[in-house]
Amino acid sequence: MKARLTRAESKARTRADLVDAARRVFLERGYHAASVADVAAEAGFSTGALYSAFRGKADLFLAVLDAHLAERIRGMEAVVASATTAAEHAEQLARQFATVSGNDSGWSPLVIEFWAHAARDPELRKQFAERHDSLKQAIAGMLDEMLARTGERLVLSTDEVAMAAAALANGLTLERLAHPDGVSDERFADLAAFIMKGLSR
């Protein structure tokens, strides 16, 4: 016989189910077109159950973003663990990002849509910036670990390289959205790797 879930476990399960459903709904409909009622229905819960777990649609999207970033960071950590030089580390990060972006093409326009929305709300902008910064901090941390392992030094600080990597990824993502046929996964990865290897010397 299955053990009965505790109240805390049940709440955590409901929250996780809502986040999974929200990701599907947001990817299908976009941030603005999606509603909390859509998400609740997709997850099989009432809107009341959703509001007991999240303050509203923005709070729910931030939870989806948290889950996405955690998955992205785990993927980067797995890929760069075997890197032996800063240049190799940068190239592997760039290629992993390109691969993930290509496989999850609906995510980029969704984040850009929410980013534009958050830019008009000071509190929401702050919360979005915290998530953006967490990704840069993770990249810088991976670089720090690699440099400690190899004894290499960079011409820029790891924080600066991480900021450049984020800016590069954002720029190439916009270019790819504007010209999807002109920026293949391979070209995206080659451009990102070329620039990042230069920053890492």
N, C-alpha and C positions, 0 to 999 in steps of 0.2 A: 504493500500500500504506500502511495506517495505521501511524503511528509507534507503537512500543510504549511504554506508559506506564512512567515511572520508578516506583521503589518508593514514593517520596513521593507522586507523583500518584495511584497506585493506592490508597494509604491514604486520601488526601483524598477520592477518588471513593467509596470504601466508606463513609467517615464521612458524606458528604453523602447517600448513598442510605439509610443507616440513619436519619438525622435526618428525611428525607422520609417514610419508612415509619412512624417513631415518631409523627410528627404525625398521620398518618391513623389509626393504631391508638388513640392516646390520645383523639382526638376521637370516635372511634366507641365506645370501651369505657370511657373514663374512666381516670384515673391508677391507682387502686387495682386495678381489674379487669384492666387490661392487664398483660402479663408480658413479660419480655425475650425469651422464646421466641416470643411472638406477633409482636413487632417483627422479630426475625430472620427468621421465616418470611415475613412480609409483604415484607421486603426481598430475600428469596432468599439469605440467608446462614445460616451455622451460628451457634449461640449463642456458640461460641468466637470467631468473627470479631467478634461484637458486643462481647464482653468484651475483645478486643484493642484496641478503639477507645474503649470507655467503661467506667467503673468499675462501673456498675450502672444501675438504672432511674432513680434520681434524677439522676445525672450526664447520662443521655440526655435526660431531660425538660428539664434546664437548657439543653442544647444546642438543643433545639426552641424553648425560650423565647427564647434569644439570636437565633435566626433570625427568629422572629416579631417581636421588638422592633426588629431592624434594618429589617425590612420596614415596620413601623409608622412608624418615624422617617423613613425615606425618603419615605413617603407624606405625612407632615406637612410635611416640608421643601418638597416639590413644591407643596403647596397654599398655603402661607403666603408663598412667595417673592414674590408680587405684592402682598402687603398693604402699605398705605401708612400705616396708623395702628395703634396698639396695640389699639384696640377692634375694628378689622377683623381684625387678626391673631388675637385671641381668638375672634372669631366663626367664622373659617375653621377654626381648630383644633377648636373644638367640633363644627362640622358634619362635618368630616372624621372625627372620632372616632366620631360617631353613625353615619355611613354605614358605616364599617368594622365597627363592632360589630354593626350590623344584618345585614351580609353574612356575618359570621363568628360567628353566635350561639352555636355550640358551644364557642367558645374561652373565654368568660367563666366558665361553670361549671367548666371544666377547670382554669383558673388558680386559682379559688377553692378547689377541691378540693386542689390541690397546696399552696396557701398555708396551709391548715389543717394539712396534713401537716407542712410545713416549720416551722410555729410550735412544734412539739413537739421539734424537733431543733435545738439551738443552732447547729451548723455549717451545716446546711441553711438555717436561717433567715437566717444571715449572707449566704450565697450568693444567696438569693432577694432579700434587701434590696438587694444590690449591683445586681441587674438592675432592680429597681424604681427605685432612685436614678438609674440611667443614663437612664431615660426622662425623669425630672424634669430632669436636667441638660441633656438635649437640648432640652426645651421652653424652659428658661431661656436656653440658648445662642441659640435662634431669636429669643427676645424681645430679647436683648442686641444681636443683629445688626440687628434691625428698629429699635430705639431709636437705635442709632448712625447709621442711615440717615435717620431722620426728625427726630432731635433732641428727641423727646418724653421726658417723664419720668413715672414711675409713682409712685403713693402708697405702693406696696409694692416691695420688692426683686424682681428677676426670679426669684430662688430661691423667695421666698414665693408669688409668683403661680403658679409651676410646682407647688409643693406643694399649693396650693389647687385647681389644675386636676386634679391626680391624685386628690385627695380627692373632688372633685366627680364625676369620672368613675367612681370606685369606688362612690360612693353611688348614683348614677343607674343604674349597672349592676345593683346589688343590687335596686333598685326595679323595674327592667325584668324581672329574673328572677322576682320575686315576682308582678308584674302585667304579663305580656307584652302583654296586650290593651289595657292602660291607658296604656302608654308607647310610643307609636309612634316610628318613626325621626324624624319631623318634630317631635314634642313633645319628645323627648329632646334634639334639636339646639337647639330654641328655648330650653329651660330652661338648658342648658349655656351657650349663647351669651349669654343675658340675665345670668346670674350672672358669667360671665367678663368681659363688657364692663364690669360694675360694678367688678370688681377692678382693671381696667386703667385706670381714670380717675385 
